[in-house]
Amino acid sequence: MRNIVLLTSLLTLAISLVLLNCRRVSEEPNYDKLSIVKLTKLAYRNDVDAQLTLAAIYQAGRGVETNPKEAFKWYKKAAEKNDRRAQFLLGRMYYKGEGVPQDISEAYNWYKRSADQGFSSAQFALGAMYNLGIGVEQNYPEALKCFKLAADQGLAWAQFSLGLMYYNGEGIDRDIQEAFKWYQLAADKGHAVAQNYLGLMYYNGEGTSIDFEKAFFWFLLSSQKPNNTLLEDTIRNRDLAASKLTDDQIAIIKSQAQIHKDVKVW
């Protein structure tokens, strides 16, 4: 149908990479001066968890002035001890040029070291770089491989991105049923864009039979997410699906959606 349009994979994956690099600092605790002093002592004694926590404190400015360079220093110390979390976070700082001059090649190197240790966020980041050709030659098969590794660990953005690659036939033969499967997994985790795309598949009968009730359900859930990067499209899709239903059907689906609306991504 003309009113419901799928975005290209490049745009969507670019958005996903940006979202991956955003931290919900408002959900992190503040630290008092004494706690920071204790953490600093532990960090200098090569306690990796303390180094990671201290880096996050300086990065977010929780109880101290924001200091990206200090955050970078502590992430690097932990990363050099082969901590996969720190390696990913250090790669992210290189990617963003935060606390250090931007260096996409170094970002790739640290993401890869983390990904090789099975860290799903790093696997996803590598997949996005391969898919978009950022810092490396564009390589859809390698992107697919990285996304699959992260998706199998339950990372919603990777599940959605894998579904998108199957839908578009990037690096693999086009497979609508596989796309539907991965969209469903990501949507169940509260991924707003995946919910919108799953609604599209139910609306258009792709990978499944046409089901306007399920299409409306997923569009409705997606439209309630403040982080939905396709909100205008989703609202339009929701209203189009609603036009195919009775008032009673809409009321029942709205009550069902209330149960699922607070599911968080990741």
C-alpha positions in Angstrom: 0.0 0.0 0.0 1.3 3.4 -0.9 0.8 5.1 2.5 3.0 2.7 4.4 6.7 2.9 3.3 9.7 0.9 4.5 12.9 2.9 5.1 16.2 1.8 3.5 18.4 -0.3 5.6 21.2 2.3 5.6 19.0 5.0 7.2 17.6 2.7 9.8 21.0 1.2 10.8 22.5 4.7 11.0 19.8 5.6 13.5 20.3 2.4 15.4 24.1 3.1 15.7 23.3 6.6 17.1 20.9 5.1 19.6 23.4 2.6 20.7 25.9 5.4 21.5 23.4 7.2 23.8 23.5 6.5 27.5 20.6 7.0 29.8 22.6 8.9 32.4 19.5 10.1 34.1 19.0 6.6 35.4 22.5 6.4 37.0 23.1 7.3 40.6 25.0 10.3 41.9 28.2 9.6 43.8 29.4 11.5 46.9 33.0 12.7 47.3 34.0 9.9 49.7 32.7 7.2 47.3 34.6 8.6 44.4 37.8 8.7 46.6 37.4 5.1 47.4 36.7 4.1 43.8 39.8 6.0 42.7 42.0 4.2 45.2 40.6 0.8 44.0 41.0 1.9 40.4 44.7 2.7 40.9 45.1 -0.8 42.4 44.0 -2.2 39.1 40.4 -3.1 40.1 38.7 -3.3 36.7 35.1 -2.8 38.0 36.3 0.3 39.9 38.0 1.6 36.7 34.8 1.1 34.7 32.6 2.8 37.4 35.0 5.7 37.7 35.1 6.1 33.9 31.3 6.2 33.8 31.1 8.7 36.6 33.5 11.1 34.8 31.7 10.5 31.5 28.3 11.3 32.9 29.3 13.9 35.5 27.6 12.1 38.4 29.0 13.8 41.5 31.9 15.3 39.7 32.4 17.7 36.7 32.0 15.9 33.4 35.5 15.0 32.3 35.7 13.0 29.0 39.5 12.8 29.1 39.4 11.2 32.6 36.7 8.8 31.5 38.8 7.8 28.5 41.8 7.2 30.7 40.0 4.8 33.0 38.2 3.0 30.1 41.5 2.5 28.5 43.2 1.1 31.6 40.3 -1.4 32.0 40.3 -2.2 28.2 44.0 -3.0 28.3 43.3 -5.6 30.9 41.1 -7.3 28.3 37.8 -6.4 29.9 35.3 -6.7 27.0 32.9 -4.1 28.5 35.7 -1.5 28.7 36.9 -2.4 25.2 33.4 -1.6 23.8 33.1 1.6 25.7 36.6 2.7 24.7 35.7 2.0 21.1 32.6 4.1 21.5 34.7 7.1 22.8 37.0 6.8 19.8 34.0 6.6 17.5 32.4 9.7 18.9 35.7 11.6 19.5 34.9 11.9 23.2 37.9 12.5 25.4 40.2 11.8 22.5 40.4 12.9 18.8 37.9 10.9 16.8 39.5 7.8 15.3 37.2 5.4 13.5 40.0 2.9 12.9 40.7 2.7 16.6 37.0 2.5 17.3 36.8 -0.5 15.0 39.8 -2.2 16.6 38.4 -1.9 20.1 34.9 -2.9 19.0 36.5 -6.0 17.4 38.4 -7.0 20.5 35.3 -6.7 22.5 33.2 -8.5 19.9 35.7 -11.4 19.7 35.0 -11.9 23.4 31.3 -12.2 22.7 30.1 -8.8 23.8 26.8 -8.3 22.0 26.8 -4.5 21.8 30.3 -4.6 20.2 29.1 -7.3 17.8 26.2 -5.1 16.8 28.5 -2.0 16.4 30.8 -3.9 14.1 27.8 -5.1 12.1 26.6 -1.5 11.7 30.1 -0.4 10.5 30.2 -3.2 8.0 26.7 -2.6 6.8 27.3 1.1 6.3 31.0 1.0 5.3 32.1 3.1 8.2 35.9 2.7 8.7 35.9 -0.5 6.7 34.8 -1.6 3.2 31.1 -2.2 3.1 30.6 -5.9 3.6 27.0 -7.2 3.9 27.9 -10.9 4.6 30.2 -9.8 7.5 27.5 -7.4 8.8 25.0 -10.2 8.7 27.4 -12.5 10.6 27.9 -9.8 13.3 24.2 -9.0 13.7 23.4 -12.7 14.0 25.9 -13.2 16.8 24.4 -10.3 18.7 20.8 -11.2 17.8 21.3 -14.7 19.2 22.2 -13.1 22.5 18.9 -11.3 22.5 20.0 -7.8 21.5 16.9 -6.1 20.1 18.7 -3.7 17.8 20.6 -6.6 16.3 17.5 -8.7 15.9 15.8 -5.8 14.1 18.8 -5.1 11.9 19.1 -8.8 11.0 15.4 -8.8 10.0 16.0 -5.8 7.9 18.8 -7.5 6.0 16.7 -10.5 5.4 13.9 -8.3 4.2 16.1 -6.5 1.7 18.2 -9.4 0.7 21.5 -7.8 1.8 24.3 -10.3 2.0 21.9 -13.2 1.7 18.9 -14.3 -0.4 15.8 -12.3 0.4 13.7 -14.2 3.0 10.5 -12.6 4.2 9.7 -15.3 6.7 13.1 -14.9 8.4 12.6 -11.1 8.4 9.3 -11.6 10.1 10.8 -13.9 12.7 13.5 -11.4 13.7 11.2 -8.4 13.7 8.9 -10.3 16.0 11.7 -11.1 18.5 12.8 -7.5 18.6 9.2 -6.2 18.8 8.6 -8.5 21.8 11.4 -6.7 23.5 9.8 -3.3 23.0 11.8 -2.2 20.0 9.7 0.6 18.6 10.9 0.5 15.0 10.6 -3.3 14.9 7.1 -3.0 16.2 6.3 -0.6 13.4 7.8 -2.9 10.8 6.1 -6.0 12.2 2.8 -4.1 11.9 3.6 -3.4 8.3 4.1 -7.1 7.6 0.8 -8.0 9.2 -0.9 -5.1 7.3 0.5 -6.2 4.0 0.5 -9.9 4.5 4.3 -10.3 4.2 5.7 -13.4 5.8 2.3 -14.0 7.4 -1.3 -13.7 6.5 -3.0 -10.2 6.5 -4.2 -9.4 10.0 -5.4 -5.8 10.6 -6.0 -6.4 14.3 -2.4 -7.5 14.9 -1.1 -4.7 12.6 -3.1 -2.2 14.7 -1.8 -3.7 17.9 1.9 -3.3 16.9 1.4 0.1 15.4 -0.3 1.2 18.6 2.5 0.0 20.8 5.1 1.5 18.5 3.3 4.9 18.5 3.4 5.0 22.3 7.2 4.9 22.4 8.9 8.3 22.9 12.1 7.0 21.3 10.4 5.9 18.1 12.4 7.5 15.2 9.5 6.8 12.8 6.8 8.2 15.0 4.9 10.2 12.3 4.9 7.2 10.0 3.8 4.9 12.8 0.9 7.1 13.8 -0.2 7.3 10.2 0.1 3.5 9.9 -1.8 3.0 13.1 -4.7 5.2 11.9 -4.8 3.4 8.6 -5.0 0.0 10.4 -7.7 1.4 12.7 -9.8 2.3 9.8 -10.1 -1.4 9.0 -11.5 -2.3 12.4 -14.7 -1.8 14.4 -14.8 0.4 17.5 -15.2 -2.8 19.6 -12.1 -4.3 18.1 -10.1 -1.2 18.7 -11.2 -1.0 22.3 -10.1 -4.6 23.0 -6.7 -4.1 21.3 -6.1 -0.9 23.3 -6.7 -2.8 26.5 -4.3 -5.6 25.4 -1.6 -3.0 24.5 -1.7 -1.5 28.0 -0.1 -4.7 29.3 2.8 -4.5 26.9 3.5 -0.8 26.6 6.1 -0.6 29.3 8.4 -3.3 28.0 11.9 -1.8 27.6 14.4 -2.4 24.8 17.6 -4.5 25.4 
